[in-house]
Amino acid sequence: MGLLPDSVGRSVSTNHFRAIDVAFTLFLVVELVGLVVGLATSVADTAGKQFEVFSLILLRRSFKELVKFEQEPIRWSMEAGREAVQYLVVDATAALAIFVILGVFYKVQVHQPITESEGEQEFFVRQKKLVANGLLLILAGLSVYAVAAPLLGGAAIPFFNTFYTVLIFSDILIVLMSLRHSVTYHVVFRNSGFAAATVMIRLALSGPRYLGAALGVGAALFNLGVAAAYYYVTPAAQASAQRNQEQTSFDDTSPTSPADTEDQPVAADPAEPESTPGV
């Protein structure tokens, strides 16, 4: 209609199904903001939030397949449109499976503080807030670039793929920061396992559609396995640490045993004169 400049008009689609894609994209950006803000509260909740966003990305991809149907009413057959329908079903089914797995994941979570005092806890939260603020700046920069680049004739970037790459580094940074407060095996394994699940999500986003959807579901199951293992191991690890602490306290307060007393040399009586050799 000539309402937009030619450089901008060429990048604006006339397909009405594209509006669904735009709306879902804006909704996902809001969800990413919630993910980043929640980073300061709980590492486990953030891991679950990453899969929530990933499942919504899969639903968005399934809706994007409607863009391939240019005419109304929509008609498809085994020859035309079959691939789009297959992709739609695969992505939507994978999103549903992740949704169900997340329900179990939140049930088996164990929120156990890894710090020994409130001061350490506040310091750890401040560290995570610093990381979250950095992620918000990166998210804002990526959003501006993703919108401006196509309008200015540049190449579009894979926005969500790029941001999940950034999340991998932030997860590893959280693991390193947590080592300052706890080096117990089950805590380190849990945090590292959540970071590995983020790597799987990143690979699922950039892989083939069928394999990527399967890898995404596998990553959700792996995430659930890490949470379930932590739920199972934590009581045993705490009991073992308690026993070791009690044993250490007992060893420190126990009196000297008779055997140790017998092995000690007997001091000479100061009143008894010493013998002089040769006298």
N, C-alpha and C positions, 0 to 999 in steps of 0.2 A: 504493500500500500504506500510505500515511500515515506513512512513515518520515521524510519530509522536510517542512519547513514549506511552506505553500501558495505563498509567494512564490518559494521555491527550486524546489519541485516543478513549477511551471508552466514553468520554463525548462529542465527536464531532459527530453530526448527519450526516447521508448520504442522508437524504431526501432533495431534491433540493428546496422544498418549505420553508425549514427552513431559507434559505437566505433572503426571504421576511421578516420573523419575525426579523431577526438580523438587517436588514436595517431599519425597522420601529422602532425598539428599539433605535437604535442610533439617529434616527431623533427625537424621543420623548425626549431623554436626552438633545438634543440641545434645544428643546422647553421648557424643565424645566429650563434650564439655563436662557433663555429669560424671563420666568415667575419670577424667583428670582431677576434678574437684574431690572425688571420693578416694583418691589415692592416699590422702593424708589420714584417713580413718582406719582402713583395714586392707592389708595386702591380699587376703583371701577374697574379700568382697570385690576388690578391683579385678582379680583374676576372673571372677564370675561375670563382672560387668563387661569385660573384654569379649566374652562369648555371647553376651546379650547383644552387643553391637554387631558382632560377626553374624549372628543369626538374622539380624535385621538387614545386613548387607546382602545375605543370600536371598531374602524376600525381595529386596530392591532389584536384584539381578533377575529374579523371576518376572517381576513386573516390566522390566526393561525389554523382555522378549516381545511384549505387545507392540513395541515401537516398530518391529519388523512387519507388522500388518498395517499397510498404508491405507487400505480402503475399508469402508463400512458397508454392510455388515461383514464381520470377520468370517472368512472361510479358509479352511485348511484341509489338506488331504495327506496321504502317505507320500506324495510326490512334492507337494508345496506346503511349507510350514511345519513339516514334521519335526525338524531339528529344533525349532523354537519351542514347540510344545514339550519336547523331551527335556530341554534345558529348564523350562519352567517347572516341570514336575520334579526333576532331580533337586533343584535348588530349594524349592518349597518343602520337599520331604526332608532334606537335610536340616533345614531350619526348624522344622517340627521336632526332629529327633534331638537336636541341641536344646530346644526348649524343655523337653522332658528330662534330659540329662541334668540340666541346670537345677530343676526342681529337687532332684536327689542330691545334687552337689551342695545346695544350701542347707539341706537337712543334716548332712554329716559334718558340717564345718565345726571346727573347734577354735574359739577365739581365746587363745591363751597368751597373755602378755609375755614378751621375751625380755623385758627390762626388769630390773630388781628394785627400782624405786620410782616414785612419781616424777622426780627430777629427770631421770634418764628417759622416762616415757615422754615427757614434754619435749626434751631435746630431740628424740627420734621423730616425733610428730613435726617439729619445726623443720627438720631435715627433709621430710617427705613433702611438706608444704612448699619448700624451696624448689624441689624437683617438679611439683605440680605447677608452680608459677612458670617455670621454664617451658613445660609442655604446653601451657596455655598460649605463651608467646609464639611457639612454633606452630601450634594449631591456627592461630590468627594469621600468621604469615602464609601458611599453606593455603588457607581459605582465600585470602586476597589474591594470591598468585593463580590459584585454580580458576577464579572468576575472571581476572584481568587478562590472562594469557590468551584464551580463545578470542576474546573481544578485540584484542590488539593484533590478531593474526598469528599468534604464537601457537606452539604445540601444547595440547592439554597434558596434564600430569595425572598419573593414577593416584588420586588423592588419598584414598583409604589405604592402599598398599604402602604409600610413602609414610603415612602416619603410624601404621603398625610396625614399620621398620624402626621408627623413633621409639615406639613403645618397648621394643626389644632391649634397646640400650638403657632405657629408664628402669626396666625390670632388673637388669643386671646391676645397675647402680643401687637399687634398693637392696638387692642381695648383699652387695659389698658393705653398705651402710649398716645392715642388720648384724653383720659380723662383729661390729663394735660392741654390741649389746648381748649377743648370744652366739656361741660357737658350737652349741650342741648339734649333734648329727641330724636329729629329726627336724629341727627348725631350718637348718641349712638346706636339707634335702627338699623340704616343702617349698621354700622360696625359690630354689633353683628349678624345681619341677614346674612351678607356675611360669617361670621365665621360658622354659622349654616349650610349654604349651603355646605361648605367644609366638615362638618361632614357627610352630606348626600352623598356626593361623595365617601367618605371613606367607608361608609356602602354599597353603590352600588358596589364598587369594590370587596368587600368580600362576597356579598350575592349571592343567586342563580341567574343563568344567566337571566332568564325571569324577575324575581322580581328586580334584580339589574339594568337591562336596564330601567325598568319602574321607579324605584326610581331615576335613573340618570336624566331622562326627567322631573320627578317631581321636582327634585332639581333645574334644570335649570328654570322651571316655577316659583319656589319660589324665585330664585335669580332675575328674571325679575319682580316679584311682589314687592320685596323690592325696586328695583330701581324705579319702577313706583310710588310707594307710596312716596318715597323720593322726586321725581319730583313734585308730587302733594302737598305734605305737606310743602316743603321748602319755597315757596313764602308766604304762610299763617303764618308760624312760624317767618319768617323775618319781616313781617308786624306787627305781635303781639309784637315782641321785639322792633320794632321801636316805636310803640305806647306807650309801657311801658317806654321807654327811654324819649320820649317827655313829658309824664306825670310827670316823676320824675324831669325833668328839669324845668317844669312849677311850680311844687310844691316848688322847691328850690328858684326860682326867684320871686314868687308871693308876693306882699306886705301884711302887716298884715291887716286882715279884721276889719271893724268897730266893729263887735261883740266882737272880741278879745280885742279891745281897751277899750270898756265899762267895760269888766270884770276885767281890770287891776286896782289896787288900786291907788287913787289919792294921790300924794305926798303932804305933808304939806308944807305951805309957810314958808320959814325960817325967814321972817321978822315978822311974827305973833307970839307973845309970847305964850309960853305954859302955860296952866292953872295949878295951883298947887292945888291938892285936899285939901279940908279942909280950904282954905283961902278965 
